[in-house]
Structure formats: C-alpha cells, structure tokens
C-alpha cells in the first residue's frame, strides 16, 4: 500500500484515515489521493532563473555582512573595550 520511501507513506496514511472517518459518519464521499515525482524535464530558462535568483541573493548577503563586522569593531574601538 505504501512504497518504501517515507515521503509517500504520510499522504497515504492521511488518505486512509480520512476515508475511515468519512465512513464512520455514514458519508458516501471518498477522498482520492495520488502523488507524482517532481517535474524532472530539462527547462533551461527555469534553471537560469533559479541560479541568478540565488546568485543575486548571495551577492547581496556577501555585500551586507562585512560592514556589520566592521561596525562592531568600530564600536569596540570607541568604547575602548579589550578582550582578555
């Protein structure tokens, strides 16, 4: 009923429980569940979109972190704090 992959077991279990509760309440409705793997087709445009989106995010992150550390050091210098 359930494949060995745990990702497929939970939806099947929810489907069984839902249909059982529907039967207990004398309902004629039934829930049907199916699952498919993620789309694995080659889509160059989507890959480029994801790559450049992540690249832009990392670029902004890399540009924003060094000033944060520099501000911390400047603050330490102003209050003349020292480490032991």
C-alpha angles and dihedrals in degrees: 000000000000126000118235091257110096092214089071097044098069097057090046091050092049090049092051093048093046093051090046091054090048090053091048089057092050093247122156092206120102132193119227123201133192133167134201133192119257115278106273100181120128109260111168094184093056092047091051091048092052093043095050092043092054091041091053091048092051091046092054090045092050091049093050102047104061094057088052091058091043091053090053091053093047090051090051090050093050094053090040094233120170133195121232 
